[in-house]
Amino acid sequence: MKAGVRPIGYYSDGLLFEDGSKIEADVIVFATGYDNDSRRIVSEFTGRGIADQMQECGGVDAEGEIRGLFMPTGRKSHLETCHFTS
């Protein structure tokens, strides 16, 4: 694992970084972050007004169901299912 230095290429046994260092690896995984808060993402496109009408989406609710997957989000669209299945 390495942070703060940009990867610039692959070689047969691993990854090459911009500072010249190399890491040998069998598998390379880019963990760039994940944000499952659809309300924040929607607010970037539509503004807070619409996003504030949505219920929490993502994660698991008290019944063990994925929030917003097949339940209303407070809007008449099915944005959450399109995002999940597309």
C-alpha positions as a printed Julia matrix, in Angstrom:
86×3 Matrix{Float64}:
   0.0    0.0     0.0
   1.3    3.45   -0.91
  -0.24   6.91   -0.67
   0.86  10.4    -1.66
   2.74   9.35   -4.79
   1.01   9.0    -8.14
   1.28   5.69  -10.0
   2.56   6.24  -13.54
   2.81   2.75  -14.98
   2.78  -0.98  -14.63
   5.6   -3.42  -15.04
   5.54  -7.22  -15.16
   5.68  -7.65  -11.37
   3.95  -4.58  -10.02
   3.46  -0.83  -10.14
   5.82   2.09  -10.88
   5.43   5.48   -9.14
   6.38   9.02  -10.21
   9.15   9.15   -7.59
  10.81   6.15   -9.27
   9.83   3.67   -6.58
   8.26   0.34   -7.42
   5.99  -2.01   -5.55
   5.9   -5.68   -6.43
   2.38  -7.05   -6.47
   0.31  -9.96   -7.69
  -2.84  -7.83   -7.62
  -3.29  -4.05   -7.87
  -6.44  -2.48   -6.42
  -7.16   1.22   -6.8
  -9.18   2.28   -3.74
 -10.31   5.74   -4.76
 -13.11   6.08   -2.25
 -16.81   5.38   -2.37
 -19.66   7.67   -1.49
 -23.05   6.01   -1.28
 -24.93   9.09   -0.09
 -27.19   9.67   -3.1
 -28.53  12.84   -1.5
 -25.11  14.51   -1.66
 -24.57  13.36   -5.24
 -28.06  14.5    -6.33
 -27.54  17.89   -4.66
 -24.51  18.52   -6.9
 -26.78  18.35   -9.96
 -30.13  19.62   -8.71
 -29.38  21.62   -5.58
 -30.18  20.88   -1.94
 -33.92  21.47   -2.36
 -34.55  18.23   -4.22
 -31.89  16.25   -2.38
 -33.42  17.22    0.98
 -36.69  15.59   -0.12
 -34.96  12.22   -0.52
 -34.74   9.65    2.25
 -31.37   8.18    3.2
 -30.14   5.83    0.49
 -27.42   3.21    0.71
 -26.29   1.1     3.59
 -28.64  -1.21    5.45
 -31.82  -0.23    7.32
 -33.12  -1.7    10.61
 -34.77  -4.57    8.71
 -31.56  -5.52    6.95
 -32.7   -4.14    3.58
 -30.52  -1.9     1.4
 -31.87   1.63    1.92
 -33.47   3.15   -1.16
 -32.93   0.13   -3.4
 -36.56  -0.74   -4.04
 -38.24   1.72   -1.72
 -39.38   5.29   -2.32
 -36.75   7.96   -1.83
 -39.25  10.78   -1.43
 -39.18  11.67   -5.12
 -41.35  10.33   -7.96
 -38.3    9.1    -9.92
 -36.4    5.87   -9.44
 -32.94   7.43   -9.53
 -31.6    5.1    -6.85
 -32.5    1.91   -8.76
 -31.12   3.31  -12.01
 -27.84   4.13  -10.26
 -27.63   0.7    -8.63
 -28.47  -1.38  -11.71
 -26.9    0.64  -14.51
